[in-house]
């Protein structure tokens, strides 16, 4: 997949006081990207879009560069202790994405340039919990890899956590521009995870993202660089060919990683679920979606934040759980399944 080039780039003026902000600004001008200044990265105007669909697509093509002023980190269960706020949103256009309900009508990609402040705050959290290990998640509300060629935020974070005895970093991506991170001195303290799915799910629902085979090739490179490796399989859909296609996905992954990994990968398994609000937003942006969004086919369950979700019924959940446990054991005998939800 080609490097992401935004349609427009909007900068807080103070962002140019930081080396990363200045670098991104000059890079955008060099690429001929339309640049302008804004008062705040939280109140962005100037992104066009009269309909929900236009607003969404224009947001996805907008880069906003600002300063992270709130340095209290959100918690991030079950994957980590805290979120590490580097980037918000993602260039992918996945129809099911939960960020469609949390990142407004114009989900622009936001980059924070005050990385030294952010990592200094992470150091405080690490010191507070010593001698326990503190884990930080770098992609709770984003996929930071597509903007890495401009920001360098992942590289700087990986280097920082490489020197932290009691700190660990993890992030997940659907993208494949991993080369700039392969020679970073990570010291095994960063877990590099890939979000994967069956080929038909990627083709139908994960627009503007690389195909499965390219993600696996990127994972092979990352494994060869000695990173601890993980995979999020999700959202998992229950459809006529699901066992065959997810089985093929895991077999292909095992075949290409054979002999390349020093330790078995960890798997996080997430079945498809949606809220009423998410369904409404999805149908506004993707009116012809083929996502299974019929509540009568689902079970209603209250989530940890007090709102309800439509999840698969118990019998289907049990069937999917048993399949993935058996198939992962067959393809990666020593792999860990971190959770199935």
C-alpha positions as CSV (number, residue, x, y, z in Angstrom):
1,X,0.0,0.0,0.0
2,X,1.3,3.5,-0.9
3,X,2.3,6.0,1.8
4,X,-0.6,8.0,3.1
5,X,-0.7,11.6,1.7
6,X,-3.4,13.7,3.3
7,X,-5.6,16.0,1.2
8,X,-5.1,18.8,3.8
9,X,-3.0,19.3,6.9
10,X,-4.1,21.6,9.7
11,X,-1.6,22.8,12.4
12,X,-1.9,24.5,15.8
13,X,0.7,27.3,15.5
14,X,2.4,26.2,18.7
15,X,3.0,22.7,17.1
16,X,5.7,24.3,14.9
17,X,7.7,25.0,18.1
18,X,8.4,21.3,18.3
19,X,10.9,19.5,16.0
20,X,8.2,16.9,15.0
21,X,5.6,19.6,14.2
22,X,8.1,21.6,12.2
23,X,9.2,18.5,10.3
24,X,5.6,17.5,9.4
25,X,4.8,21.1,8.3
26,X,7.8,21.2,5.9
27,X,7.0,17.7,4.7
28,X,3.4,18.6,3.9
29,X,4.6,21.7,1.9
30,X,7.1,19.6,0.1
31,X,4.4,17.1,-0.9
32,X,2.1,20.0,-2.1
33,X,-0.5,19.3,0.6
34,X,-2.8,22.2,1.4
35,X,-1.8,23.5,4.8
36,X,-3.4,26.0,7.2
37,X,-3.5,26.9,10.9
38,X,-6.2,26.3,13.5
39,X,-6.8,27.5,17.0
40,X,-7.2,24.1,18.6
41,X,-6.9,20.5,17.6
42,X,-10.1,19.8,19.5
43,X,-12.2,22.4,17.6
44,X,-11.4,21.9,13.9
45,X,-13.2,23.8,11.2
46,X,-12.6,23.9,7.5
47,X,-13.1,20.2,6.8
48,X,-15.8,20.0,4.0
49,X,-18.7,17.5,3.9
50,X,-22.4,18.2,3.6
51,X,-23.6,14.6,4.1
52,X,-22.5,12.1,6.7
53,X,-20.7,10.1,4.1
54,X,-18.8,13.2,2.7
55,X,-17.9,14.3,6.2
56,X,-16.5,10.9,7.1
57,X,-14.4,10.6,3.9
58,X,-13.1,14.1,4.1
59,X,-12.2,13.6,7.8
60,X,-10.2,10.5,6.9
61,X,-8.2,12.6,4.4
62,X,-7.3,15.3,6.9
63,X,-4.2,15.4,9.1
64,X,-4.3,17.6,12.2
65,X,-1.1,18.3,14.1
66,X,-1.3,19.6,17.6
67,X,-0.1,19.5,21.2
68,X,-1.4,17.0,23.8
69,X,-2.2,19.3,26.7
70,X,-4.0,16.8,29.0
71,X,-1.3,14.5,30.3
72,X,-3.4,12.2,32.4
73,X,-3.6,8.9,30.6
74,X,-6.8,6.8,30.2
75,X,-6.8,3.3,31.5
76,X,-6.8,0.6,28.9
77,X,-8.2,-2.8,30.0
78,X,-7.8,-5.6,29.2
79,X,-4.8,-5.1,27.0
80,X,-2.7,-2.7,29.1
81,X,-2.6,-0.5,32.2
82,X,-2.7,2.9,30.3
83,X,-3.2,4.3,26.9
84,X,-0.2,6.1,25.4
85,X,-1.7,9.1,23.5
86,X,0.3,9.5,20.3
87,X,-2.2,9.6,17.4
88,X,-6.0,9.6,17.2
89,X,-8.1,8.0,14.4
90,X,-6.9,6.0,11.4
91,X,-6.7,6.3,7.6
92,X,-8.6,3.0,7.2
93,X,-12.3,3.0,6.3
94,X,-13.4,-0.2,8.1
95,X,-17.2,-0.2,8.1
96,X,-17.6,-1.9,11.6
97,X,-15.0,0.3,13.4
98,X,-16.1,1.3,16.9
99,X,-14.2,4.6,16.5
100,X,-17.1,5.6,14.2
101,X,-19.1,6.2,17.4
102,X,-16.4,8.0,19.3
103,X,-14.5,10.3,16.8
104,X,-17.3,12.6,15.7
105,X,-18.7,12.9,12.2
106,X,-15.3,14.0,10.7
107,X,-12.8,11.5,12.1
108,X,-9.6,13.4,11.2
109,X,-6.2,11.9,12.0
110,X,-4.6,13.8,14.8
111,X,-0.9,13.7,15.7
112,X,0.6,15.0,18.9
113,X,4.0,16.6,18.6
114,X,5.0,17.0,22.3
115,X,6.3,13.4,22.5
116,X,8.9,14.2,25.2
117,X,6.1,15.5,27.5
118,X,4.0,12.4,26.8
119,X,6.9,10.0,27.5
120,X,7.9,11.9,30.7
121,X,4.4,11.4,32.0
122,X,4.6,7.7,31.1
123,X,7.8,7.6,33.2
124,X,5.8,9.0,36.1
125,X,3.3,6.2,35.8
126,X,6.1,3.6,35.6
127,X,7.7,5.0,38.8
128,X,4.4,5.0,40.6
129,X,4.0,1.2,40.0
130,X,7.6,0.0,40.4
131,X,8.6,-2.8,40.8
132,X,5.5,-4.0,39.0
133,X,5.7,-3.8,35.2
134,X,3.5,-1.0,33.6
135,X,2.1,-1.7,30.1
136,X,1.1,1.1,27.7
137,X,-1.1,0.7,24.7
138,X,-0.2,2.9,21.7
139,X,-3.3,2.3,19.5
140,X,-6.4,2.4,21.8
141,X,-8.0,5.0,19.6
142,X,-5.9,4.9,16.5
143,X,-3.7,3.0,14.1
144,X,-0.4,5.1,14.4
145,X,1.6,3.3,11.7
146,X,0.3,5.1,8.6
147,X,1.5,8.5,9.9
148,X,4.8,7.1,11.2
149,X,6.8,8.2,8.1
150,X,5.9,11.8,9.1
151,X,5.8,11.6,12.9
152,X,8.4,9.1,14.0
153,X,6.4,8.8,17.2
154,X,6.4,5.0,17.3
155,X,10.2,4.8,16.8
156,X,10.8,7.3,19.6
157,X,8.4,5.4,21.9
158,X,9.9,2.1,21.2
159,X,13.4,3.4,22.0
160,X,12.1,4.9,25.2
161,X,10.5,1.7,26.4
162,X,13.6,-0.2,25.4
163,X,15.4,1.6,28.2
164,X,12.7,1.1,30.7
165,X,13.2,-1.8,33.0
166,X,9.6,-1.6,34.4
167,X,7.8,-0.3,31.3
168,X,6.4,-2.1,28.3
169,X,4.8,-0.9,25.1
170,X,2.3,-2.5,22.7
171,X,0.4,-1.3,19.6
172,X,-1.6,-2.9,16.8
173,X,-1.9,-2.1,13.1
174,X,-3.5,-3.2,9.9
175,X,-0.8,-1.5,7.9
176,X,2.6,-2.7,6.5
177,X,5.1,0.2,6.4
178,X,7.2,-1.4,9.1
179,X,10.7,-1.0,7.7
180,X,11.6,2.2,9.7
181,X,11.0,0.2,12.9
182,X,13.0,-2.9,12.1
183,X,16.4,-1.7,13.4
184,X,15.1,0.1,16.5
185,X,16.7,-1.1,19.7
186,X,13.5,-2.4,21.3
187,X,15.2,-4.9,23.7
188,X,12.0,-7.0,23.5
189,X,10.0,-4.4,25.5
190,X,7.6,-3.6,22.6
191,X,5.0,-6.1,21.4
192,X,4.2,-5.5,17.8
193,X,0.6,-6.7,16.9
194,X,-1.2,-7.0,13.7
195,X,-5.0,-6.9,13.2
196,X,-5.9,-9.7,10.8
197,X,-9.1,-11.1,9.4
198,X,-10.4,-13.5,6.8
199,X,-9.7,-12.4,3.2
200,X,-13.4,-11.9,2.4
201,X,-14.0,-9.8,5.6
202,X,-11.0,-7.6,4.7
203,X,-12.2,-7.2,1.1
204,X,-15.8,-6.4,2.0
205,X,-15.4,-4.3,5.1
206,X,-11.8,-3.0,5.6
207,X,-11.5,-0.4,2.9
208,X,-8.1,1.4,2.2
209,X,-6.2,-1.3,4.2
210,X,-3.6,-3.8,2.9
211,X,-4.8,-7.4,2.1
212,X,-4.1,-10.3,4.5
213,X,-1.1,-11.6,2.6
214,X,0.7,-8.2,2.8
215,X,0.0,-8.0,6.6
216,X,1.5,-11.4,7.1
217,X,4.6,-10.5,5.1
218,X,5.0,-7.4,7.3
219,X,4.6,-9.6,10.4
220,X,7.4,-11.9,9.1
221,X,9.7,-8.9,8.9
222,X,8.8,-7.8,12.4
223,X,9.3,-11.3,13.8
224,X,12.7,-11.4,12.1
225,X,13.6,-8.2,13.9
226,X,13.1,-9.9,17.2
227,X,9.9,-8.1,18.4
228,X,7.5,-10.0,20.5
229,X,4.6,-10.6,18.1
230,X,0.8,-10.7,18.6
231,X,-2.3,-10.8,16.5
232,X,-5.8,-9.4,17.0
233,X,-8.3,-11.5,15.1
234,X,-11.3,-9.3,14.9
235,X,-14.0,-8.7,14.5
236,X,-14.8,-12.3,14.0
237,X,-17.9,-12.9,11.9
238,X,-20.2,-15.9,11.9
239,X,-21.1,-16.5,8.2
240,X,-21.4,-19.6,6.0
241,X,-17.7,-20.1,5.2
242,X,-16.3,-18.7,8.4
243,X,-14.6,-21.9,9.6
244,X,-13.0,-22.5,6.2
245,X,-11.8,-18.9,5.7
246,X,-10.5,-18.3,9.3
247,X,-8.8,-21.7,9.2
248,X,-7.1,-20.8,5.9
249,X,-6.0,-17.5,7.5
250,X,-4.4,-19.2,10.5
251,X,-2.7,-21.9,8.3
252,X,-1.3,-19.2,6.0
253,X,0.0,-17.3,9.0
254,X,1.7,-20.4,10.5
255,X,3.2,-21.4,7.2
256,X,4.8,-18.0,6.5
257,X,6.0,-17.5,10.1
258,X,7.5,-21.0,10.4
259,X,11.1,-20.7,11.5
260,X,10.9,-16.9,11.7
261,X,9.7,-16.4,15.3
262,X,11.7,-16.8,18.4
263,X,8.6,-17.1,20.6
264,X,5.0,-18.1,19.9
265,X,2.6,-15.1,19.2
266,X,-0.2,-14.1,21.5
267,X,-3.7,-14.0,20.1
268,X,-6.6,-11.6,21.0
269,X,-9.9,-12.9,19.7
270,X,-12.8,-10.4,19.4
271,X,-16.2,-11.3,17.9
272,X,-18.3,-8.8,16.1
273,X,-20.6,-6.7,18.2
274,X,-22.3,-3.3,17.8
275,X,-24.3,-0.7,19.8
276,X,-27.5,0.9,18.6
277,X,-25.6,4.2,18.1
278,X,-22.9,2.5,16.1
279,X,-25.4,0.9,13.8
280,X,-27.0,4.2,13.2
281,X,-23.7,5.9,12.4
282,X,-22.6,3.0,10.1
283,X,-25.8,3.1,8.1
284,X,-25.4,6.8,7.6
285,X,-21.8,6.5,6.2
286,X,-22.2,3.1,4.6
287,X,-25.9,2.9,3.5
288,X,-25.2,-0.2,1.4
289,X,-23.2,-2.1,4.0
290,X,-23.4,-5.9,4.1
291,X,-22.5,-5.9,7.8
292,X,-24.8,-8.2,9.9
293,X,-26.6,-5.6,11.9
294,X,-30.0,-7.3,12.7
295,X,-30.6,-7.2,16.4
296,X,-33.0,-10.1,16.2
297,X,-30.1,-12.4,15.3
298,X,-28.1,-11.3,18.4
299,X,-28.1,-11.3,22.2
300,X,-28.2,-8.0,24.1
301,X,-25.6,-7.5,26.7
302,X,-24.6,-4.6,28.9
303,X,-21.0,-3.6,28.4
304,X,-18.5,-2.4,31.1
305,X,-19.2,1.3,30.4
306,X,-22.9,1.0,31.0
307,X,-24.3,0.8,27.5
308,X,-25.7,-2.3,25.7
309,X,-24.2,-4.2,22.8
310,X,-25.6,-6.7,20.4
311,X,-23.4,-9.8,20.5
312,X,-23.7,-13.3,19.0
313,X,-25.9,-15.7,20.8
314,X,-24.3,-18.1,23.3
315,X,-24.3,-21.2,21.0
316,X,-22.5,-19.3,18.2
317,X,-20.1,-17.8,20.6
318,X,-19.3,-21.2,22.1
319,X,-18.8,-22.6,18.6
320,X,-16.4,-19.8,17.5
321,X,-14.5,-20.1,20.8
322,X,-14.0,-23.8,20.4
323,X,-13.0,-23.5,16.8
324,X,-10.3,-20.9,17.4
325,X,-8.9,-22.6,20.4
326,X,-8.5,-25.9,18.5
327,X,-7.2,-24.3,15.3
328,X,-4.7,-22.0,17.1
329,X,-3.5,-25.0,19.1
330,X,-3.0,-27.0,15.8
331,X,-1.2,-24.2,14.0
332,X,0.7,-22.5,16.9
333,X,0.9,-25.2,19.5
334,X,2.6,-23.0,22.2
335,X,0.7,-19.8,21.5
336,X,-1.2,-18.0,24.1
337,X,-4.8,-16.8,23.7
338,X,-5.0,-13.6,25.8
339,X,-8.8,-13.4,25.7
340,X,-11.9,-14.3,23.6
341,X,-14.8,-11.9,23.8
